[in-house]
Amino acid sequence: MNDKELIGKIHSAIYHQCQRRGYAAPVDVMMEIGVLPKQKYEDWRFGRVDYLERVCTVNLRKLSFTMHQMRLYAQKTGLKPSFCYYKRWGVKKKNGQGHKPVIPLRFSKSGDPEIERRYATHFVDTKQVERLKERHNTEKPD
């Protein structure tokens, strides 16, 4: 897939995610465009993979290009960046007491804070979120 086709897929994925739920997440876009298999994403979320980039099916140049295109599209269409904290799934409480331990997940091999922040940033369509909330509230019977 060339860069032009990839840009089209990225923009389409973000648009459809925003229409469906009011925001787009980089990991979901990567799954939708085919560079991150869903099973590998789940392996990462459960802590079976040390960092997300390891299980992506494209090289780092393509991954970086994909992330850059997501940010450009978000800026161009007025989507609001929103940081999301990714933590490991399936963590059990010790002895059933207190809080579950929170284990943060890593996206990149380097662990660079800026790269990590970019992967964890969702893009929110605030107007669409409002429309979805209104539709949800009007569909609820009293």
Backbone bond lengths (Angstrom), bond angles and torsions (degrees), N, CA, C in turn:
res aa  C-N    CA-C-N  psi(-1)  N-CA   C-N-CA  omega(-1)  CA-C   N-CA-C  phi
1 M - - - 1.459 - - 1.533 108.13 -
2 N 1.332 115.72 127.91 1.472 118.30 179.67 1.533 110.57 -82.50
3 D 1.339 115.44 171.89 1.462 120.42 -175.64 1.526 112.59 -60.77
4 K 1.327 116.97 -38.13 1.467 120.17 -178.43 1.534 111.15 -65.05
5 E 1.333 116.79 -43.02 1.468 120.67 177.41 1.531 110.44 -64.41
6 L 1.327 115.11 -39.90 1.465 120.76 -179.84 1.533 110.91 -63.16
7 I 1.329 116.64 -43.21 1.471 120.99 177.89 1.527 110.02 -58.39
8 G 1.325 116.67 -45.69 1.469 121.04 179.15 1.525 111.63 -59.52
9 K 1.327 116.72 -43.81 1.468 121.10 179.54 1.526 111.10 -64.75
10 I 1.331 116.76 -41.81 1.471 121.93 -179.54 1.524 109.90 -62.59
11 H 1.331 116.25 -50.77 1.467 121.04 -178.56 1.526 110.83 -60.90
12 S 1.323 116.37 -42.60 1.462 121.02 179.61 1.531 110.80 -63.76
13 A 1.325 116.89 -42.91 1.471 121.07 -179.32 1.530 110.47 -62.94
14 I 1.328 116.97 -45.73 1.473 120.38 179.97 1.528 109.74 -62.79
15 Y 1.324 116.58 -46.48 1.460 121.08 -179.36 1.532 110.64 -56.92
16 H 1.327 116.98 -49.49 1.466 120.77 -176.75 1.521 112.23 -67.20
17 Q 1.322 117.31 -37.29 1.464 119.52 177.31 1.529 110.79 -64.89
18 C 1.330 115.85 -42.09 1.475 119.82 179.14 1.527 110.76 -65.04
19 Q 1.328 117.76 -38.78 1.460 120.57 178.34 1.526 110.81 -64.64
20 R 1.322 115.34 -40.84 1.472 121.27 -175.56 1.524 113.04 -73.48
21 R 1.356 117.08 -42.74 1.469 118.09 -173.02 1.523 114.92 -135.96
22 G 1.340 117.08 1.09 1.464 119.67 174.40 1.520 114.96 92.29
23 Y 1.313 117.73 -3.70 1.466 120.24 178.07 1.524 109.69 -154.48
24 A 1.330 115.07 162.80 1.464 121.29 175.67 1.524 107.92 -128.29
25 A 1.317 115.99 136.72 1.459 122.11 178.67 1.528 108.85 -111.89
26 P 1.338 117.88 136.09 1.467 119.77 179.68 1.529 114.25 -51.19
27 V 1.334 118.48 -42.19 1.472 119.46 -179.30 1.525 111.16 -64.20
28 D 1.335 117.18 -37.04 1.465 120.59 179.05 1.528 111.13 -70.02
29 V 1.331 115.98 -38.74 1.471 120.08 176.58 1.528 108.70 -62.45
30 M 1.331 116.85 -44.79 1.467 120.12 -179.07 1.526 111.30 -62.52
31 M 1.332 117.76 -36.48 1.470 119.81 176.40 1.523 110.38 -68.47
32 E 1.333 115.92 -42.15 1.469 120.22 -177.14 1.533 112.36 -65.14
33 I 1.328 117.13 -36.48 1.473 119.43 -178.30 1.531 111.92 -87.47
34 G 1.327 116.61 -3.42 1.466 119.76 173.56 1.514 117.09 91.68
35 V 1.326 118.88 15.17 1.469 119.18 178.87 1.535 112.38 -99.41
36 L 1.339 116.32 -4.87 1.463 121.15 178.10 1.531 108.96 -137.77
37 P 1.344 116.61 106.16 1.473 118.26 178.35 1.530 110.80 -64.31
38 K 1.336 116.66 139.28 1.467 121.79 -177.11 1.529 111.55 -56.69
39 Q 1.320 118.01 -41.70 1.463 121.04 -179.08 1.527 110.80 -63.65
40 K 1.337 116.88 -38.19 1.475 120.89 179.51 1.527 110.19 -69.02
41 Y 1.339 116.22 -36.22 1.459 120.38 176.19 1.528 109.27 -61.63
42 E 1.327 116.57 -46.04 1.460 120.61 179.83 1.530 111.21 -63.61
43 D 1.344 116.88 -39.62 1.474 120.31 176.23 1.527 110.20 -57.82
44 W 1.331 116.17 -41.99 1.469 121.03 178.78 1.531 110.30 -65.21
45 R 1.331 116.89 -45.80 1.470 120.10 -178.97 1.531 112.25 -61.66
46 F 1.334 117.36 -32.28 1.465 120.91 178.88 1.529 112.23 -87.45
47 G 1.348 117.07 2.25 1.455 120.17 175.83 1.516 115.13 84.25
48 R 1.338 117.19 14.05 1.469 120.04 179.79 1.530 112.32 -85.71
49 V 1.338 115.46 -8.20 1.473 121.97 177.51 1.526 106.53 -127.25
50 D 1.332 117.16 134.42 1.473 119.36 -173.32 1.524 114.52 -72.05
51 Y 1.326 118.67 -32.19 1.469 120.62 174.87 1.527 109.60 -152.11
52 L 1.325 115.90 149.42 1.469 122.83 -171.71 1.537 113.52 -62.13
53 E 1.327 117.69 -41.62 1.464 120.13 -176.94 1.532 111.98 -56.02
54 R 1.320 117.04 -28.98 1.465 121.77 -178.81 1.531 112.09 -58.82
55 V 1.329 117.66 -33.58 1.468 120.40 -173.93 1.529 113.82 -102.97
56 C 1.331 117.63 4.70 1.467 120.40 175.25 1.524 108.82 -75.53
57 T 1.326 115.96 147.93 1.465 120.26 -173.42 1.526 113.45 -92.35
58 V 1.326 117.88 7.98 1.470 121.51 177.03 1.524 108.84 -123.53
59 N 1.340 115.78 163.11 1.465 119.38 -179.81 1.530 111.16 -75.31
60 L 1.316 116.24 171.77 1.467 120.97 -176.12 1.525 112.98 -63.21
61 R 1.335 118.01 -32.10 1.462 119.93 178.49 1.528 109.37 -62.82
62 K 1.332 117.06 -46.64 1.470 121.16 179.90 1.532 110.67 -66.10
63 L 1.328 116.36 -37.82 1.462 120.90 179.61 1.524 110.25 -65.35
64 S 1.323 115.78 -44.67 1.463 121.56 178.80 1.533 109.95 -63.69
65 F 1.317 116.60 -41.66 1.460 122.64 177.92 1.530 110.06 -61.20
66 T 1.331 116.30 -43.59 1.461 122.24 179.45 1.528 110.56 -60.80
67 M 1.331 116.00 -47.93 1.469 120.49 -179.99 1.532 110.72 -61.89
68 H 1.326 116.26 -41.54 1.472 121.15 179.61 1.531 110.48 -62.65
69 Q 1.322 116.77 -42.96 1.470 120.64 -179.72 1.531 111.24 -65.31
70 M 1.326 116.43 -35.09 1.473 119.33 176.82 1.527 109.70 -62.62
71 R 1.325 116.84 -45.73 1.479 120.22 -179.62 1.524 111.07 -64.18
72 L 1.329 117.29 -41.59 1.470 120.59 178.79 1.529 111.00 -61.51
73 Y 1.331 116.40 -45.89 1.464 120.59 -179.90 1.527 110.15 -62.28
74 A 1.310 116.58 -42.65 1.467 121.21 -179.75 1.529 110.76 -61.85
75 Q 1.335 116.89 -43.64 1.471 120.58 178.74 1.522 110.29 -64.13
76 K 1.335 115.76 -45.91 1.456 121.37 -176.37 1.528 112.06 -63.05
77 T 1.338 116.78 -34.09 1.465 119.86 -175.81 1.528 112.89 -101.15
78 G 1.322 117.54 4.76 1.461 121.10 175.24 1.524 114.70 75.88
79 L 1.327 116.97 26.67 1.461 119.56 176.82 1.526 108.94 -77.61
80 K 1.325 115.65 143.84 1.461 120.90 -175.67 1.535 110.00 -94.34
81 P 1.350 117.82 124.34 1.464 118.89 178.02 1.524 110.86 -69.70
82 S 1.321 116.30 139.66 1.456 121.51 -179.09 1.528 108.58 -142.50
83 F 1.323 117.23 117.52 1.458 121.57 -178.22 1.531 110.19 -70.21
84 C 1.302 116.45 138.02 1.462 122.07 178.35 1.527 108.23 -126.44
85 Y 1.299 116.43 128.27 1.463 121.04 -178.64 1.530 109.55 -84.53
86 Y 1.328 117.48 118.34 1.460 121.79 179.88 1.519 109.94 -95.88
87 K 1.336 115.66 122.68 1.460 118.93 177.83 1.531 109.37 -127.08
88 R 1.306 114.36 159.71 1.461 120.61 -175.74 1.524 111.34 -63.59
89 W 1.341 114.76 140.06 1.460 122.03 174.66 1.528 109.54 -85.00
90 G 1.310 115.95 159.33 1.459 121.19 170.56 1.508 115.48 73.97
91 V 1.336 117.48 22.51 1.461 120.34 178.94 1.531 107.90 -87.07
92 K 1.323 115.20 127.10 1.473 119.70 -178.50 1.521 111.45 -94.75
93 K 1.330 114.73 152.34 1.469 120.53 175.27 1.525 108.81 -71.09
94 K 1.322 116.68 145.22 1.460 120.19 174.85 1.516 108.37 -79.24
95 N 1.331 117.91 127.62 1.465 124.38 179.01 1.531 112.85 54.96
96 G 1.325 118.19 18.32 1.460 120.81 -178.50 1.523 113.50 67.02
97 Q 1.308 117.06 14.23 1.471 122.38 -176.18 1.525 110.70 -104.46
98 G 1.319 116.77 146.86 1.472 122.51 170.56 1.511 114.60 62.05
99 H 1.339 113.99 -154.19 1.462 121.72 -177.71 1.521 111.17 -87.45
100 K 1.323 114.61 154.95 1.459 119.19 172.80 1.522 107.95 -70.74
101 P 1.322 118.59 142.32 1.461 118.55 175.34 1.535 109.45 -66.73
102 V 1.312 116.59 139.03 1.463 121.17 -179.89 1.525 107.85 -97.91
103 I 1.328 115.32 119.52 1.458 120.11 179.79 1.518 108.08 -112.50
104 P 1.345 117.26 110.55 1.466 119.52 -179.70 1.527 111.03 -67.89
105 L 1.322 116.21 150.97 1.453 121.45 178.08 1.519 110.64 -101.77
106 R 1.310 115.13 152.69 1.462 120.85 -179.81 1.522 108.95 -109.85
107 F 1.324 115.47 138.09 1.463 121.27 179.79 1.520 112.28 -94.88
108 S 1.337 116.68 -42.17 1.461 120.65 -170.33 1.525 112.40 -112.90
109 K 1.324 115.00 157.04 1.464 120.52 177.20 1.518 110.15 -64.12
110 S 1.340 115.85 -40.90 1.467 120.87 -176.64 1.526 112.69 -71.11
111 G 1.337 116.51 -31.07 1.454 120.17 -176.54 1.528 112.75 73.07
112 D 1.335 117.28 12.30 1.461 122.41 179.75 1.538 109.21 -56.54
113 P 1.345 117.40 126.78 1.479 120.31 -175.76 1.530 114.08 -56.52
114 E 1.321 117.80 -36.23 1.475 121.10 -179.79 1.535 110.54 -67.77
115 I 1.322 116.89 -43.14 1.470 120.96 178.84 1.529 109.73 -65.27
116 E 1.324 116.29 -43.55 1.467 121.06 178.66 1.533 110.67 -59.58
117 R 1.330 116.60 -44.10 1.461 121.19 -179.99 1.531 111.05 -62.50
118 R 1.325 116.85 -40.24 1.465 119.55 -179.20 1.522 112.29 -65.26
119 Y 1.319 117.11 -41.50 1.466 120.26 177.72 1.528 111.04 -63.31
120 A 1.334 116.88 -34.46 1.466 121.58 -174.48 1.525 113.24 -88.38
121 T 1.325 117.72 0.66 1.461 120.70 -178.35 1.520 111.44 -91.13
122 H 1.327 115.95 119.95 1.463 122.20 175.20 1.519 108.27 -89.98
123 F 1.317 116.24 157.93 1.463 121.20 179.45 1.525 108.35 -114.98
124 V 1.338 115.51 119.11 1.461 121.58 -172.26 1.526 111.09 -105.47
125 D 1.325 115.19 131.16 1.464 122.35 172.94 1.528 105.92 -95.82
126 T 1.332 116.33 93.58 1.473 120.86 -172.73 1.529 112.23 -60.70
127 K 1.332 117.62 -36.80 1.470 120.07 179.31 1.527 110.69 -66.02
128 Q 1.326 116.08 -42.11 1.469 119.94 179.73 1.536 110.75 -67.92
129 V 1.321 117.23 -35.70 1.468 120.75 177.03 1.533 109.03 -59.82
130 E 1.330 116.34 -44.52 1.472 120.15 178.17 1.527 111.51 -61.73
131 R 1.337 116.78 -44.18 1.474 120.52 179.14 1.534 110.37 -62.03
132 L 1.324 116.41 -42.09 1.469 120.14 -179.91 1.529 110.79 -65.43
133 K 1.340 116.91 -39.20 1.468 120.69 178.02 1.527 110.33 -64.01
134 E 1.336 116.24 -44.24 1.464 120.29 179.42 1.525 110.79 -61.39
135 R 1.324 116.29 -45.18 1.468 121.19 -179.94 1.527 109.42 -62.37
136 H 1.318 116.87 -42.32 1.471 121.63 179.26 1.524 111.34 -62.37
137 N 1.335 115.90 -43.02 1.474 120.18 -178.88 1.517 112.70 -69.87
138 T 1.335 117.93 -33.26 1.455 119.93 -179.69 1.532 111.37 -78.36
139 E 1.338 117.66 -22.57 1.465 120.82 179.44 1.517 111.91 -80.28
140 K 1.341 117.39 -20.09 1.471 121.03 -178.33 1.529 110.03 -75.79
141 P 1.341 116.99 124.41 1.478 118.37 175.19 1.537 109.14 -76.37
142 D 1.327 116.62 146.18 1.477 120.24 -178.39 1.500 112.71 -79.32
